[in-house]
Amino acid sequence: MDKIRAVIADDEPLARRGVRQLLGPHTDISVVAETRNGCETVHALRLLKPDLLFLDVQMPELDGFGVLREIGAECMPAVVFVTAHDEFAVRAFDAQALDYLVKPLEEARFAEALERTRERLRSARAIELSQKLSALLAMQEQERARQRILVPTSTGELVLEAREIEWIEAEDYYAAIYARGGRHLIRESLASLEHRLDGERFVRVHRSAIVNLDRVREVRSCGGETLLVLQDGAQVPVSRRRREQVNQRLRRPKQ
């Protein structure tokens, strides 16, 4: 686990020093700032985004609860309230404070608050990691799905991987996909297919055709016309206005 980054907010220098001394044996916690009032604390929280805040309830200009209101519960780090008055305890826990310490601080009670903090942060980071991993896997699956085309057949559906496609031709309200030595019709526009196929691999060579650049075997010039000869032997013309774009894409190194 990375070091826990902490801010100590208290208007009394002696109190700040006391918290820092109690943190001394806990090498997994690093103090990144000390603040003397609520306004300094708000600035430090926004700038440093620490994991943990030791927050004095009674501070000049803006008290501890004012800091909470200013930052907002959703953006606050784990908060341990520190105060000389225990009458604020109920309000502190209503504000979702992780713990509440009364001055003078006791070493054993302080260590207990730190262990509670560690447990909370471990749990939060584990959940965050799990969410990130799930999102990554979902994105990968979406990307794989984008590179598959389902072609209706009399018995079900034929699954074509994008890498198998030679080229695609517009045909009225359908698209004819040339792959696996055959011609497969699907009811989808060329524009839609162009949008969901990998733009690094597939390129629109004229108004009615998309070509898989990985399947181009030869580029021919014939009577002022450019033809792409594909691995299956098909010859697909390139429109004049798209010729330079296609040439540039063919010269580009594969990703």
KELUM-385125 format. One record per residue (C-alpha): residue number from 0; z negated, y negated, x negated. Coordinates in steps of 0.001 Angstrom, whole numbers, m for minus. Layout:
! KELUM-385125
- resi|pz|py|px
- NUM|Z|Y|X
...
! end
This chain:
! KELUM-385125
- resi|pz|py|px
- 0|0|0|0
- 1|813|m3503|m1293
- 2|m1990|m5937|m2018
- 3|m3507|m7644|1004
- 4|m2815|m11384|697
- 5|m5749|m13451|1973
- 6|m6506|m17096|2747
- 7|m10093|m18430|2791
- 8|m10563|m21338|5191
- 9|m13923|m23126|5067
- 10|m14911|m26784|4625
- 11|m17854|m25820|2381
- 12|m16932|m25086|m1290
- 13|m20026|m22907|m1683
- 14|m18998|m20786|1293
- 15|m15468|m20344|m48
- 16|m16876|m19315|m3421
- 17|m19172|m16804|m1705
- 18|m16255|m15113|67
- 19|m14254|m15015|m3159
- 20|m17182|m13429|m5042
- 21|m17618|m10778|m2363
- 22|m13902|m10020|m2654
- 23|m14236|m9516|m6427
- 24|m14793|m5717|m6373
- 25|m11974|m5239|m3834
- 26|m8959|m5258|m6139
- 27|m6519|m4506|m3327
- 28|m7087|m8010|m1911
- 29|m5588|m11127|m3482
- 30|m6639|m14659|m2495
- 31|m3458|m16728|m2235
- 32|m5053|m19968|m999
- 33|m8297|m21736|m106
- 34|m8267|m24449|2560
- 35|m10865|m27082|3507
- 36|m9967|m27908|7101
- 37|m7897|m26794|10049
- 38|m4785|m28793|9174
- 39|m4657|m27388|5627
- 40|m5143|m23920|7082
- 41|m2251|m24265|9520
- 42|m3|m25452|6671
- 43|m1049|m22541|4432
- 44|m481|m19965|7179
- 45|3008|m21259|7909
- 46|3939|m21511|4239
- 47|2368|m18348|2804
- 48|2271|m15981|5801
- 49|m779|m14067|4513
- 50|m2010|m10707|5797
- 51|m5643|m11772|6254
- 52|m7484|m14992|7079
- 53|m11218|m15626|6578
- 54|m11654|m18448|9079
- 55|m14670|m20711|9464
- 56|m15171|m21636|13109
- 57|m16517|m25148|12512
- 58|m14185|m27243|10350
- 59|m13248|m30944|10453
- 60|m10073|m32243|12112
- 61|m9178|m28875|13650
- 62|m11681|m26054|14146
- 63|m10980|m22331|13839
- 64|m10003|m21932|17476
- 65|m7708|m24932|17124
- 66|m5969|m23156|14240
- 67|m5411|m20142|16488
- 68|m3932|m22322|19225
- 69|m1682|m24142|16735
- 70|m260|m21012|15115
- 71|m202|m18757|18177
- 72|m1641|m15260|18452
- 73|1707|m13559|17806
- 74|2087|m15276|14394
- 75|m1516|m15024|13198
- 76|m2528|m12638|10415
- 77|m5601|m10431|10798
- 78|m8522|m12836|11328
- 79|m12131|m12440|10235
- 80|m14237|m15313|11589
- 81|m16988|m16605|9322
- 82|m19657|m18982|10680
- 83|m23312|m19906|10495
- 84|m23636|m19653|14293
- 85|m23349|m16390|16198
- 86|m22883|m18088|19583
- 87|m19145|m18150|18875
- 88|m18898|m14350|18655
- 89|m17701|m13759|22219
- 90|m15000|m16431|21932
- 91|m13955|m15003|18573
- 92|m13345|m11531|19978
- 93|m11674|m13005|23050
- 94|m9288|m14588|20538
- 95|m8591|m11068|19186
- 96|m10421|m11611|15911
- 97|m10610|m8475|13803
- 98|m14254|m9096|12908
- 99|m16959|m11753|12997
- 100|m19320|m12453|10062
- 101|m22426|m14645|10201
- 102|m23557|m16625|7160
- 103|m25216|m15857|4840
- 104|m22808|m12985|4313
- 105|m24184|m9524|3587
- 106|m22273|m7383|1096
- 107|m22389|m4197|3181
- 108|m21304|m5974|6367
- 109|m18549|m7741|4456
- 110|m17259|m4414|3051
- 111|m17262|m2982|6581
- 112|m15090|m5865|7785
- 113|m12663|m5277|4916
- 114|m12341|m1584|5717
- 115|m11606|m2452|9331
- 116|m8948|m4851|8061
- 117|m7371|m2164|5868
- 118|m7194|262|8783
- 119|m5579|m2359|11025
- 120|m2991|m3322|8406
- 121|m2196|290|7515
- 122|m1609|1021|11182
- 123|495|m2122|11691
- 124|2622|m1428|8615
- 125|3117|2198|9591
- 126|4314|1122|13042
- 127|6579|m1538|11508
- 128|8063|993|9061
- 129|8642|3480|11867
- 130|10343|818|13988
- 131|12590|m244|11097
- 132|13535|3365|10388
- 133|14303|4018|14057
- 134|16437|876|14222
- 135|18322|1911|11077
- 136|18992|5392|12427
- 137|20141|3935|15741
- 138|22535|1575|13949
- 139|23925|4446|11883
- 140|24452|6525|15015
- 141|26169|3600|16752
- 142|28428|3189|13725
- 143|29292|6906|13730
- 144|30011|6723|17456
- 145|32344|3772|16875
- 146|34337|5921|14456
- 147|34892|8701|17009
- 148|37431|8668|19818
- 149|37183|11027|22776
- 150|40518|12140|24217
- 151|40473|13683|27727
- 152|42015|17153|27936
- 153|42504|19693|30720
- 154|39405|21559|29563
- 155|37150|18681|28518
- 156|37407|16203|25681
- 157|38902|16328|22199
- 158|36796|14550|19554
- 159|38884|12730|16971
- 160|37237|11328|13865
- 161|38663|7974|12784
- 162|39617|9318|9361
- 163|41959|11844|11042
- 164|44033|9157|12771
- 165|47415|8310|11243
- 166|48294|5437|13546
- 167|47964|4222|17124
- 168|50724|2941|19376
- 169|50463|910|22568
- 170|52072|2551|25590
- 171|51790|597|28856
- 172|48155|882|29947
- 173|47465|3622|27406
- 174|47243|4060|23649
- 175|48968|6952|21907
- 176|46905|8233|18977
- 177|48725|10231|16310
- 178|46339|12659|14657
- 179|46123|16363|13697
- 180|49885|16621|13972
- 181|49841|15660|17644
- 182|50078|12724|20024
- 183|47036|12019|22198
- 184|46900|9556|25099
- 185|43791|7610|26074
- 186|43370|4869|28652
- 187|42218|2085|26328
- 188|43897|m1049|25081
- 189|45005|m1530|21504
- 190|42817|m4635|21317
- 191|39756|m2604|22297
- 192|40504|65|19704
- 193|41100|m2540|17033
- 194|37710|m4074|17814
- 195|35709|m861|17542
- 196|37467|832|14620
- 197|36554|14|11027
- 198|38396|m3183|10118
- 199|38456|m2199|6443
- 200|40475|922|7219
- 201|42514|77|10308
- 202|44912|m2860|10518
- 203|47199|m4190|13248
- 204|50688|m4078|11717
- 205|52492|m5441|14750
- 206|51791|m6211|18382
- 207|52046|m2561|19437
- 208|50649|m607|16497
- 209|47507|m61|14419
- 210|47739|1884|11171
- 211|45090|3733|9170
- 212|45655|2302|5681
- 213|44170|5424|4101
- 214|47115|7380|5520
- 215|49857|5119|4122
- 216|51986|7069|1632
- 217|54708|4521|892
- 218|55811|964|1651
- 219|59562|568|2116
- 220|61724|m2525|2381
- 221|64933|m1953|4297
- 222|67314|m4731|5382
- 223|64566|m7356|5336
- 224|62219|m5068|7296
- 225|58999|m3546|5929
- 226|58126|25|6902
- 227|54922|1926|6280
- 228|55566|5608|5653
- 229|52535|7643|6630
- 230|51341|11032|5448
- 231|52691|12747|8557
- 232|56137|11248|7855
- 233|55989|8583|10567
- 234|57613|5235|9753
- 235|55854|2256|11314
- 236|57457|m1224|11076
- 237|55394|m4223|10025
- 238|56042|m7493|11841
- 239|57166|m10448|9754
- 240|54084|m12539|10501
- 241|51699|m9696|9594
- 242|53503|m8578|6451
- 243|51488|m10630|3950
- 244|48173|m9629|5514
- 245|49106|m5926|5389
- 246|50240|m6209|1752
- 247|46961|m7881|789
- 248|44947|m5214|2531
- 249|46868|m2425|807
- 250|46179|m4008|m2593
- 251|42477|m4393|m1873
- 252|40296|m1729|m3577
- 253|38742|799|m1203
- 254|35141|147|m295
! end
